[in-house]
Amino acid sequence: METHYISSAVLNLKTIIRIVNKKMALALSDEAILNIKKSRAYLDKKITESNTPVYGINTGFGALCNVKITPEKLTELQENLVRSHACGTGSKIDRPIVRLMLLLKIQSLSYGNSGIALETVERLIAFYNNDILPVIYEQGSLGASGDLAPLAHLALPLIGEGEVYFEGKIIPSKKILTDKNWQALKLQSKEGLALLNGTQFMSAFAVNGLLKAYRLSYFADIISAISMDAFDCNMSPFDDLVHQVRPHRGQIKTAGRIRSFLAGSEIAKQEKENVQDPYSFRCVPQVHGATKDSLDFIRKTVKTEINSVTDNPNIFIEDDKIISGGNFHGQPLALALDYLGIAMAELANISERRIYQLVSGLRGLPAFLIENPGLNSGFMIPQYTAASIVSQNKQLAVPASVDSIVSSNGQEDHVSMGANSATKSAKILDNVLSVLAIEFINASQALHFREPAKTSQFLQDIIVKFRNEVPILTEDIMMAPFIQKARYFIKDYELNPEDILE
C-alpha cells in the first residue's frame, strides 16, 4: 500500500483523488511530527509557567470564556467539551465524506499551530488507515465556531465514546478500541477545542462536491453534444471566433470541447434547414462555461481552506503568542458552497430545456421519441421528472450563507450557516446527476432516429457502451430502472482526472 505523508506541501484536488483512488495510507512526515511536538511542548510550558487565562485552554467555552478552570480539571474540561457538543441529528453522512473529514483534520493539525498531542493525531491516522470511520450526522453545525457538532462526533471515538463504521457495520467505539487493543485517549489541555474547532465538515463536503461537480460538468458537455446532433443543430455558434470576442475562460473551453466531441460527425456536417437553434443548445458555451468559471473560483477557495489552520486559539511559537481569533468562521466556504449549488443547478436547468425540446416532435423526431405515439407515451414523463427535480433545485439553491442566528448567549453573534450550504449543495449535485441521466437517455433515443447518419466516433464509442445499459426503446416500459442505470453510467464511467480537472 502506498503512503501519503502529511506535510506542509500543498494539498489539492489531484492529490486527494490520488489518495482516494489508490487507497493510500496516511503517515506524518518528519516535518509534521516536529511541528506538532514543538507546539505541544510550548503549550505545556506556558500552562506550567503562567496562571493567565487563555481561552479554551484553562477557561470555559463560548459565553463561558471568563470562567477559569483549575489545572487538575483540564482533561475533564476537554472531554466534557467533546461530549457536550456531540449533538448531531438528521441523516448519517456518507463514509467517503467522513474519510475526507479525517484527512483534512489531520492536515490542519499537522502545521503546529494547534497544540494537539502527537498521540492524538496518530490515533486519527490509525482510524483512517484502518477504515474506522466515526458516525457523524448532517445537522448541528452553524459553520462557526467551525463545525462543532460534526467534529465532536468525529472526536468521540478517541475517548472511547460514540459509534464508528467498521467492516460494513456500525459498532460502539469502545468495542473497536478493545478489539484493536487501543487505550482510550485522555485529552490534554486545548485538545478538545483543537479537534472541535475547524471547518472540516464544510471542507469535506466542498472537496467531495467539487470532485463530483467537475465530472458532471464534463459529462454535461458530452451529453449536450449528443443532444445537439440528435436535434440536428448548427455548429456555427461554437466557432472559436464567436468566443474570442467574449473571452470568458469557461466559455472558450466549453466551445472547444463541443467542437472536439463533434469532430467528424456526419450529422453536424449536414446542411441545416433551421437557421438558429434554441438557446438551450446554442448557448451551451455561455451557460456551461459560466459554471466552469464558478468551479474554478470555488476550487481556489477550497484549496486555501484545506491548507489552513482553522481551530482556535492559534499558537505561534516563534512570536511567543497564543492568539484567540476567528479562523473557524466558515463564511468563505459558506459562500463558495452556495455558489457551487447555484452554478451546478444551472447545468440541470438548461439540460431540462434540451430534454423538453427533444420530446416535442420537432425536426423530424417523433413526438416523445417513441414509435406509435398515443398508444405509447414514450419519453413524456421523464421530462416531468426532470422538471420536478429542477424546481426542487431552485428551492435548494436559495443561499444559506445570508442567514445567521445568534448563539452562545450572544458571544457567537454571527455565524456562516455554511454546513447548511454544504448539505444543500450535495443534494443539488445528486439532482443534477439525475437530470443529466434523463437527458442522456433522451439524447441516445433521439439520435437513433437520425440513422443511418452517424455522430462523431468519440460520441459513438460512448453511446455504444451506454446502450449496453440503456437500450433503444420501441414501446412503453418502466423507465425508473433505466434512469438509475444512466446515473451509474455517469458516476462510474472511467475518465482521466486530468481531462475533467483542467
KOLMI-96719 format. One line per field, with one value per residue (C-alpha): residue number from 0; x, y, z; residue in three letters. Coordinates in nm, 2 decimals, always signed. Example, Ala and Ser with C-alpha at 12.3 -4.5 7.8 and 13.67 -1.06 7.14 Angstrom:
pos = c(0:1);
c1 = c(+1.23:+1.37);
c2 = c(-0.45:-0.11);
c3 = c(+0.78:+0.71);
code = c(ALA:SER);
END
This chain:
pos = c(0:1:2:3:4:5:6:7:8:9:10:11:12:13:14:15:16:17:18:19:20:21:22:23:24:25:26:27:28:29:30:31:32:33:34:35:36:37:38:39:40:41:42:43:44:45:46:47:48:49:50:51:52:53:54:55:56:57:58:59:60:61:62:63:64:65:66:67:68:69:70:71:72:73:74:75:76:77:78:79:80:81:82:83:84:85:86:87:88:89:90:91:92:93:94:95:96:97:98:99:100:101:102:103:104:105:106:107:108:109:110:111:112:113:114:115:116:117:118:119:120:121:122:123:124:125:126:127:128:129:130:131:132:133:134:135:136:137:138:139:140:141:142:143:144:145:146:147:148:149:150:151:152:153:154:155:156:157:158:159:160:161:162:163:164:165:166:167:168:169:170:171:172:173:174:175:176:177:178:179:180:181:182:183:184:185:186:187:188:189:190:191:192:193:194:195:196:197:198:199:200:201:202:203:204:205:206:207:208:209:210:211:212:213:214:215:216:217:218:219:220:221:222:223:224:225:226:227:228:229:230:231:232:233:234:235:236:237:238:239:240:241:242:243:244:245:246:247:248:249:250:251:252:253:254:255:256:257:258:259:260:261:262:263:264:265:266:267:268:269:270:271:272:273:274:275:276:277:278:279:280:281:282:283:284:285:286:287:288:289:290:291:292:293:294:295:296:297:298:299:300:301:302:303:304:305:306:307:308:309:310:311:312:313:314:315:316:317:318:319:320:321:322:323:324:325:326:327:328:329:330:331:332:333:334:335:336:337:338:339:340:341:342:343:344:345:346:347:348:349:350:351:352:353:354:355:356:357:358:359:360:361:362:363:364:365:366:367:368:369:370:371:372:373:374:375:376:377:378:379:380:381:382:383:384:385:386:387:388:389:390:391:392:393:394:395:396:397:398:399:400:401:402:403:404:405:406:407:408:409:410:411:412:413:414:415:416:417:418:419:420:421:422:423:424:425:426:427:428:429:430:431:432:433:434:435:436:437:438:439:440:441:442:443:444:445:446:447:448:449:450:451:452:453:454:455:456:457:458:459:460:461:462:463:464:465:466:467:468:469:470:471:472:473:474:475:476:477:478:479:480:481:482:483:484:485:486:487:488:489:490:491:492:493:494:495:496:497:498:499:500:501);
c1 = c(+0.00:+0.13:+0.16:+0.08:+0.30:+0.12:+0.34:+0.33:+0.32:+0.00:-0.29:-0.50:-0.78:-0.55:-0.36:-0.68:-0.80:-0.47:-0.50:-0.86:-0.84:-0.52:-0.65:-0.32:-0.23:-0.15:+0.16:+0.31:+0.62:+0.92:+0.84:+0.48:+0.59:+0.84:+0.59:+0.33:+0.58:+0.72:+0.37:+0.26:+0.58:+0.54:+0.18:+0.26:+0.54:+0.31:+0.05:+0.31:+0.47:+0.16:-0.18:-0.30:-0.64:-0.61:-0.94:-1.02:-0.70:-0.78:-1.12:-1.47:-1.60:-1.82:-2.02:-1.83:-1.50:-1.44:-1.47:-1.12:-1.05:-0.80:-0.51:-0.63:-0.96:-0.81:-0.86:-1.21:-1.28:-1.17:-1.35:-1.67:-1.64:-1.64:-1.93:-2.15:-2.10:-2.19:-2.55:-2.57:-2.90:-3.05:-2.91:-2.57:-2.32:-2.17:-1.85:-1.64:-1.71:-1.61:-1.28:-1.22:-1.30:-1.03:-0.78:-0.85:-0.85:-0.51:-0.37:-0.49:-0.35:-0.01:+0.11:+0.20:-0.04:-0.29:-0.12:-0.25:-0.06:+0.12:-0.06:-0.39:-0.31:-0.16:-0.48:-0.68:-0.44:-0.49:-0.87:-0.82:-0.57:-0.79:-1.11:-1.26:-1.49:-1.68:-2.06:-2.14:-2.47:-2.55:-2.73:-2.59:-2.33:-2.37:-2.05:-1.89:-1.72:-1.65:-1.83:-1.86:-2.13:-2.00:-1.64:-1.74:-1.88:-1.55:-1.36:-1.58:-1.41:-1.08:-1.21:-1.39:-1.74:-1.98:-2.00:-1.79:-1.84:-1.61:-1.63:-1.97:-2.13:-2.19:-2.04:-1.97:-1.63:-1.54:-1.56:-1.33:-1.07:-1.09:-1.06:-0.76:-0.61:-0.60:-0.64:-0.90:-0.71:-0.70:-0.73:-0.48:-0.54:-0.68:-0.70:-1.08:-1.10:-0.84:-1.04:-1.38:-1.29:-1.24:-1.42:-1.36:-1.72:-1.78:-1.44:-1.50:-1.84:-1.68:-1.40:-1.64:-1.88:-1.61:-1.49:-1.85:-1.91:-1.61:-1.73:-2.08:-1.96:-1.76:-2.05:-2.29:-2.07:-2.07:-2.44:-2.53:-2.31:-2.51:-2.83:-2.71:-2.67:-2.99:-3.17:-2.98:-2.82:-2.59:-2.22:-2.16:-2.24:-1.93:-1.69:-1.39:-1.42:-1.75:-1.59:-1.27:-1.47:-1.62:-1.32:-1.45:-1.22:-1.51:-1.70:-1.39:-1.32:-1.68:-1.70:-1.36:-1.49:-1.81:-1.61:-1.38:-1.66:-1.84:-1.54:-1.61:-1.98:-2.18:-2.49:-2.31:-2.17:-2.51:-2.68:-2.94:-3.29:-3.31:-3.12:-3.10:-3.13:-3.30:-3.08:-3.05:-2.84:-2.69:-2.58:-2.42:-2.07:-2.20:-2.41:-2.18:-1.88:-2.01:-2.04:-1.68:-1.56:-1.76:-1.60:-1.25:-1.33:-1.47:-1.17:-0.93:-1.13:-1.13:-0.76:-0.68:-0.91:-0.78:-0.43:-0.51:-0.53:-0.89:-0.91:-0.88:-0.68:-0.37:-0.02:+0.28:+0.60:+0.85:+0.64:+0.57:+0.19:-0.13:-0.39:-0.77:-0.91:-1.18:-1.03:-1.30:-1.56:-1.69:-1.80:-1.56:-1.68:-2.05:-2.04:-1.84:-2.08:-2.38:-2.22:-2.15:-2.51:-2.63:-2.37:-2.45:-2.83:-2.79:-2.65:-2.97:-3.19:-3.05:-3.04:-3.41:-3.48:-3.29:-3.49:-3.81:-3.70:-3.61:-3.95:-4.15:-4.18:-3.97:-3.71:-3.82:-3.82:-4.14:-4.34:-4.20:-3.93:-4.13:-4.28:-4.66:-4.71:-5.05:-5.05:-4.72:-4.64:-4.27:-4.04:-4.32:-4.29:-3.91:-3.94:-4.19:-3.94:-3.66:-3.89:-3.98:-3.61:-3.51:-3.78:-3.65:-3.30:-3.43:-3.56:-3.24:-3.02:-3.15:-2.83:-2.79:-2.49:-2.71:-2.86:-2.73:-2.88:-2.72:-2.59:-2.40:-2.57:-2.47:-2.09:-2.13:-2.35:-2.27:-2.24:-2.20:-2.46:-2.20:-2.29:-2.64:-2.48:-2.28:-2.56:-2.79:-2.52:-2.48:-2.85:-2.83:-2.54:-2.73:-3.03:-2.81:-2.69:-3.05:-3.14:-2.83:-2.91:-3.25:-3.11:-2.86:-3.14:-3.34:-3.04:-2.94:-3.30:-3.33:-3.00:-3.14:-3.39:-3.10:-2.96:-2.81:-2.63:-2.37:-2.24:-1.87:-1.66:-1.58:-1.95:-2.04:-1.80:-1.96:-2.31:-2.24:-2.13:-2.43:-2.68:-2.55:-2.70:-2.99:-3.12:-3.33:-3.69:-3.96:-4.26:-4.35:-4.17:-4.09:-3.83:-3.71:-3.45:-3.31:-3.27:-3.08:-2.86:-2.79:-2.69:-2.45:-2.30:-2.22:-2.09:-1.87:-1.75:-1.38:-1.24:-0.89:-0.88:-0.66:-0.94:-1.20:-1.00:-0.80);
c2 = c(+0.00:+0.34:+0.61:+0.98:+1.18:+1.47:+1.77:+2.15:+2.06:+2.20:+1.96:+1.99:+1.81:+1.60:+1.48:+1.40:+1.20:+1.00:+0.93:+0.82:+0.62:+0.44:+0.39:+0.53:+0.51:+0.83:+0.90:+1.21:+1.35:+1.42:+1.79:+1.75:+1.54:+1.81:+2.08:+1.90:+1.81:+2.17:+2.32:+2.08:+2.14:+2.51:+2.50:+2.27:+2.51:+2.81:+2.64:+2.55:+2.89:+3.11:+3.13:+3.38:+3.28:+3.16:+3.09:+2.72:+2.61:+2.70:+2.87:+2.77:+2.79:+3.03:+3.25:+3.08:+3.21:+3.41:+3.11:+3.00:+2.62:+2.48:+2.27:+1.94:+1.98:+2.05:+1.69:+1.68:+2.02:+1.90:+1.57:+1.74:+1.97:+1.67:+1.50:+1.81:+1.92:+1.58:+1.70:+1.59:+1.49:+1.41:+1.16:+1.00:+1.14:+0.92:+0.74:+0.90:+1.24:+1.11:+0.99:+1.33:+1.49:+1.28:+1.36:+1.73:+1.75:+1.56:+1.81:+2.11:+1.98:+1.90:+2.26:+2.30:+2.59:+2.39:+2.25:+1.90:+1.60:+1.37:+1.07:+1.22:+1.29:+0.94:+0.79:+0.99:+0.85:+0.49:+0.54:+0.65:+0.37:+0.10:+0.24:+0.30:+0.59:+0.78:+0.81:+1.17:+1.34:+1.60:+1.86:+2.05:+2.29:+2.66:+2.69:+2.90:+2.82:+2.59:+2.26:+2.19:+1.92:+1.71:+1.74:+1.64:+1.31:+1.28:+1.31:+1.09:+0.76:+0.90:+0.89:+0.56:+0.71:+0.74:+0.49:+0.40:+0.23:-0.08:-0.36:-0.26:-0.23:+0.04:-0.06:+0.12:+0.30:+0.13:-0.21:-0.12:+0.02:-0.31:-0.52:-0.32:-0.32:+0.06:+0.27:+0.55:+0.88:+1.13:+1.46:+1.72:+2.10:+2.25:+1.92:+1.90:+2.25:+2.18:+1.88:+2.06:+2.40:+2.38:+2.37:+2.01:+1.92:+2.20:+2.15:+1.77:+1.84:+2.11:+1.88:+1.59:+1.83:+1.97:+1.63:+1.54:+1.88:+1.86:+1.51:+1.63:+1.94:+1.72:+1.49:+1.78:+1.88:+1.52:+1.48:+1.82:+1.74:+1.42:+1.62:+1.87:+1.60:+1.44:+1.78:+1.84:+2.16:+2.41:+2.41:+2.78:+2.90:+2.70:+2.87:+2.99:+3.34:+3.39:+3.31:+3.51:+3.83:+3.74:+3.55:+3.41:+3.11:+2.86:+2.97:+2.92:+2.59:+2.46:+2.56:+2.39:+2.07:+2.07:+2.11:+1.83:+1.60:+1.65:+1.64:+1.41:+1.39:+1.33:+1.48:+1.80:+1.85:+1.82:+2.13:+2.26:+2.38:+2.56:+2.90:+2.91:+2.67:+2.73:+2.88:+2.55:+2.42:+2.74:+2.89:+2.58:+2.75:+3.05:+2.86:+2.56:+2.79:+3.01:+2.71:+2.61:+2.96:+2.93:+2.60:+2.75:+3.02:+2.77:+2.54:+2.83:+2.90:+2.53:+2.49:+2.77:+2.63:+2.28:+2.40:+2.62:+2.62:+2.67:+2.59:+2.84:+2.98:+2.96:+2.90:+3.10:+2.97:+3.20:+3.51:+3.36:+3.42:+3.23:+3.43:+3.38:+3.47:+3.36:+3.12:+2.87:+3.10:+2.93:+3.23:+3.17:+2.82:+2.91:+3.15:+2.90:+2.62:+2.83:+2.93:+2.56:+2.48:+2.77:+2.71:+2.34:+2.39:+2.58:+2.27:+2.09:+2.39:+2.40:+2.02:+2.00:+2.25:+2.03:+1.73:+1.93:+2.02:+1.66:+1.52:+1.80:+1.62:+1.88:+1.85:+1.51:+1.34:+1.16:+1.30:+1.18:+0.99:+0.67:+0.48:+0.48:+0.78:+0.78:+0.41:+0.47:+0.77:+0.72:+0.98:+1.21:+1.15:+1.15:+1.52:+1.57:+1.41:+1.63:+1.94:+1.84:+1.80:+2.13:+2.30:+2.15:+2.27:+2.62:+2.60:+2.44:+2.70:+2.98:+3.08:+2.97:+3.20:+3.51:+3.37:+3.40:+3.31:+3.44:+3.16:+3.11:+3.39:+3.64:+3.56:+3.39:+3.66:+3.60:+3.25:+3.14:+2.86:+2.70:+2.35:+2.40:+2.53:+2.21:+1.97:+2.16:+2.16:+1.78:+1.74:+1.97:+1.77:+1.45:+1.61:+1.73:+1.38:+1.26:+1.53:+1.46:+1.09:+1.16:+1.38:+1.11:+0.86:+1.10:+1.21:+0.84:+0.76:+1.07:+1.00:+0.66:+0.84:+1.01:+0.68:+0.59:+0.92:+0.90:+1.13:+1.15:+0.85:+0.98:+1.01:+0.69:+0.49:+0.63:+0.57:+0.21:+0.15:+0.35:+0.15:-0.17:-0.04:+0.16:+0.02:+0.20:+0.16:+0.07:+0.06:+0.17:+0.02:+0.11:+0.39:+0.42:+0.14:+0.29:+0.63:+0.46:+0.28:+0.61:+0.77:+0.48:+0.52:+0.88:+0.82:+0.52:+0.58:+0.59:+0.93:+1.07:+1.32:+1.54:+1.58:+1.69:+1.90:+2.11);
c3 = c(+0.00:-0.10:+0.17:+0.16:+0.40:+0.57:+0.54:+0.46:+0.09:-0.07:-0.07:-0.38:-0.56:-0.77:-0.47:-0.29:-0.60:-0.59:-0.22:-0.25:-0.57:-0.47:-0.11:+0.02:+0.38:+0.57:+0.78:+0.93:+0.77:+1.00:+0.95:+1.07:+1.37:+1.47:+1.43:+1.65:+1.92:+1.94:+1.96:+2.24:+2.44:+2.41:+2.53:+2.82:+2.92:+2.91:+3.13:+3.38:+3.40:+3.40:+3.55:+3.29:+3.15:+2.79:+2.61:+2.58:+2.74:+3.10:+3.06:+2.97:+2.62:+2.42:+2.66:+2.95:+2.83:+3.15:+3.38:+3.50:+3.52:+3.76:+3.62:+3.77:+3.57:+3.23:+3.09:+3.23:+3.06:+2.72:+2.74:+2.86:+2.56:+2.32:+2.50:+2.53:+2.17:+2.02:+1.94:+1.57:+1.42:+1.08:+0.84:+0.88:+0.64:+0.37:+0.46:+0.18:+0.34:+0.68:+0.54:+0.39:+0.72:+0.89:+0.62:+0.64:+1.02:+1.03:+0.77:+0.96:+1.29:+1.14:+1.10:+1.47:+1.54:+1.74:+2.05:+1.98:+2.12:+1.87:+2.01:+1.93:+1.56:+1.53:+1.66:+1.39:+1.13:+1.27:+1.23:+0.87:+0.78:+0.94:+0.78:+1.12:+1.05:+1.32:+1.27:+1.20:+1.14:+0.88:+1.11:+1.40:+1.27:+1.24:+1.04:+1.33:+1.57:+1.29:+1.26:+1.63:+1.65:+1.35:+1.47:+1.82:+1.67:+1.48:+1.81:+2.03:+1.94:+2.06:+2.41:+2.36:+2.31:+2.02:+1.73:+1.42:+1.09:+1.07:+0.81:+0.70:+1.04:+1.30:+1.63:+1.96:+1.96:+2.29:+2.12:+1.84:+2.09:+2.28:+1.96:+1.85:+2.20:+2.20:+2.51:+2.51:+2.50:+2.78:+2.61:+2.74:+2.76:+2.44:+2.26:+2.26:+2.13:+1.86:+1.75:+1.75:+1.62:+1.25:+0.91:+0.81:+0.78:+0.53:+0.37:+0.32:+0.16:-0.06:-0.18:-0.24:-0.41:-0.64:-0.75:-0.84:-1.00:-1.23:-1.35:-1.40:-1.58:-1.82:-1.88:-1.93:-2.23:-2.36:-2.33:-2.47:-2.77:-2.83:-2.79:-3.05:-3.31:-3.21:-3.26:-3.58:-3.46:-3.63:-3.54:-3.62:-3.26:-3.15:-3.39:-3.19:-3.34:-3.16:-2.82:-2.87:-2.88:-2.54:-2.39:-2.07:-2.00:-1.93:-2.24:-2.47:-2.30:-2.35:-2.71:-2.78:-2.61:-2.82:-3.14:-3.03:-2.92:-3.25:-3.48:-3.77:-3.71:-4.03:-3.88:-3.78:-4.13:-4.30:-4.43:-4.19:-4.27:-3.94:-3.93:-3.55:-3.26:-2.92:-2.65:-2.46:-2.75:-2.90:-2.56:-2.41:-2.42:-2.23:-1.97:-1.92:-1.94:-1.66:-1.44:-1.52:-1.42:-1.10:-1.02:-1.07:-0.81:-0.57:-0.62:-0.52:-0.21:-0.11:-0.18:+0.06:+0.32:+0.33:+0.36:+0.66:+1.04:+1.13:+1.50:+1.79:+1.96:+1.74:+1.87:+1.73:+1.89:+1.72:+1.82:+2.16:+2.12:+2.18:+1.99:+2.01:+1.67:+1.43:+1.17:+1.25:+1.08:+0.77:+0.57:+0.28:+0.25:+0.30:+0.01:-0.21:-0.13:-0.20:-0.53:-0.60:-0.57:-0.78:-1.06:-1.08:-1.06:-1.39:-1.56:-1.47:-1.57:-1.93:-1.95:-1.88:-2.15:-2.40:-2.28:-2.35:-2.70:-2.78:-2.69:-2.86:-3.20:-3.38:-3.66:-3.78:-3.44:-3.34:-3.05:-2.72:-2.91:-2.95:-3.24:-3.23:-3.00:-2.85:-2.79:-2.62:-2.40:-2.46:-2.31:-2.20:-1.82:-1.78:-1.88:-1.59:-1.36:-1.48:-1.44:-1.08:-0.99:-1.15:-0.95:-0.63:-0.72:-0.74:-0.39:-0.26:-0.44:-0.21:-0.03:+0.33:+0.38:+0.40:+0.72:+1.08:+1.42:+1.74:+1.96:+2.29:+2.48:+2.21:+2.22:+1.88:+1.73:+1.36:+1.20:+0.85:+0.82:+0.58:+0.69:+0.55:+0.23:+0.23:+0.27:+0.03:-0.24:-0.20:-0.27:-0.57:-0.72:-0.68:-0.86:-1.14:-1.19:-1.23:-1.48:-1.69:-1.68:-1.82:-2.10:-2.18:-2.23:-2.44:-2.65:-2.72:-2.82:-3.04:-3.21:-3.31:-3.54:-3.73:-3.85:-4.09:-4.04:-3.76:-3.49:-3.42:-3.35:-3.00:-2.91:-3.09:-2.87:-2.56:-2.69:-2.78:-2.42:-2.28:-2.49:-2.34:-2.02:-2.16:-2.49:-2.76:-2.65:-2.91:-2.67:-2.32:-2.03:-1.67:-1.70:-1.34:-1.36:-1.68:-1.52:-1.23:-1.48:-1.66:-1.32:-1.25:-1.60:-1.55:-1.20:-1.29:-1.64:-1.64:-1.71:-1.69:-1.39:-1.60:-1.86:-1.61:-1.37:-1.62);
code = c(MET:GLU:THR:HIS:TYR:ILE:SER:SER:ALA:VAL:LEU:ASN:LEU:LYS:THR:ILE:ILE:ARG:ILE:VAL:ASN:LYS:LYS:MET:ALA:LEU:ALA:LEU:SER:ASP:GLU:ALA:ILE:LEU:ASN:ILE:LYS:LYS:SER:ARG:ALA:TYR:LEU:ASP:LYS:LYS:ILE:THR:GLU:SER:ASN:THR:PRO:VAL:TYR:GLY:ILE:ASN:THR:GLY:PHE:GLY:ALA:LEU:CYS:ASN:VAL:LYS:ILE:THR:PRO:GLU:LYS:LEU:THR:GLU:LEU:GLN:GLU:ASN:LEU:VAL:ARG:SER:HIS:ALA:CYS:GLY:THR:GLY:SER:LYS:ILE:ASP:ARG:PRO:ILE:VAL:ARG:LEU:MET:LEU:LEU:LEU:LYS:ILE:GLN:SER:LEU:SER:TYR:GLY:ASN:SER:GLY:ILE:ALA:LEU:GLU:THR:VAL:GLU:ARG:LEU:ILE:ALA:PHE:TYR:ASN:ASN:ASP:ILE:LEU:PRO:VAL:ILE:TYR:GLU:GLN:GLY:SER:LEU:GLY:ALA:SER:GLY:ASP:LEU:ALA:PRO:LEU:ALA:HIS:LEU:ALA:LEU:PRO:LEU:ILE:GLY:GLU:GLY:GLU:VAL:TYR:PHE:GLU:GLY:LYS:ILE:ILE:PRO:SER:LYS:LYS:ILE:LEU:THR:ASP:LYS:ASN:TRP:GLN:ALA:LEU:LYS:LEU:GLN:SER:LYS:GLU:GLY:LEU:ALA:LEU:LEU:ASN:GLY:THR:GLN:PHE:MET:SER:ALA:PHE:ALA:VAL:ASN:GLY:LEU:LEU:LYS:ALA:TYR:ARG:LEU:SER:TYR:PHE:ALA:ASP:ILE:ILE:SER:ALA:ILE:SER:MET:ASP:ALA:PHE:ASP:CYS:ASN:MET:SER:PRO:PHE:ASP:ASP:LEU:VAL:HIS:GLN:VAL:ARG:PRO:HIS:ARG:GLY:GLN:ILE:LYS:THR:ALA:GLY:ARG:ILE:ARG:SER:PHE:LEU:ALA:GLY:SER:GLU:ILE:ALA:LYS:GLN:GLU:LYS:GLU:ASN:VAL:GLN:ASP:PRO:TYR:SER:PHE:ARG:CYS:VAL:PRO:GLN:VAL:HIS:GLY:ALA:THR:LYS:ASP:SER:LEU:ASP:PHE:ILE:ARG:LYS:THR:VAL:LYS:THR:GLU:ILE:ASN:SER:VAL:THR:ASP:ASN:PRO:ASN:ILE:PHE:ILE:GLU:ASP:ASP:LYS:ILE:ILE:SER:GLY:GLY:ASN:PHE:HIS:GLY:GLN:PRO:LEU:ALA:LEU:ALA:LEU:ASP:TYR:LEU:GLY:ILE:ALA:MET:ALA:GLU:LEU:ALA:ASN:ILE:SER:GLU:ARG:ARG:ILE:TYR:GLN:LEU:VAL:SER:GLY:LEU:ARG:GLY:LEU:PRO:ALA:PHE:LEU:ILE:GLU:ASN:PRO:GLY:LEU:ASN:SER:GLY:PHE:MET:ILE:PRO:GLN:TYR:THR:ALA:ALA:SER:ILE:VAL:SER:GLN:ASN:LYS:GLN:LEU:ALA:VAL:PRO:ALA:SER:VAL:ASP:SER:ILE:VAL:SER:SER:ASN:GLY:GLN:GLU:ASP:HIS:VAL:SER:MET:GLY:ALA:ASN:SER:ALA:THR:LYS:SER:ALA:LYS:ILE:LEU:ASP:ASN:VAL:LEU:SER:VAL:LEU:ALA:ILE:GLU:PHE:ILE:ASN:ALA:SER:GLN:ALA:LEU:HIS:PHE:ARG:GLU:PRO:ALA:LYS:THR:SER:GLN:PHE:LEU:GLN:ASP:ILE:ILE:VAL:LYS:PHE:ARG:ASN:GLU:VAL:PRO:ILE:LEU:THR:GLU:ASP:ILE:MET:MET:ALA:PRO:PHE:ILE:GLN:LYS:ALA:ARG:TYR:PHE:ILE:LYS:ASP:TYR:GLU:LEU:ASN:PRO:GLU:ASP:ILE:LEU:GLU);
END
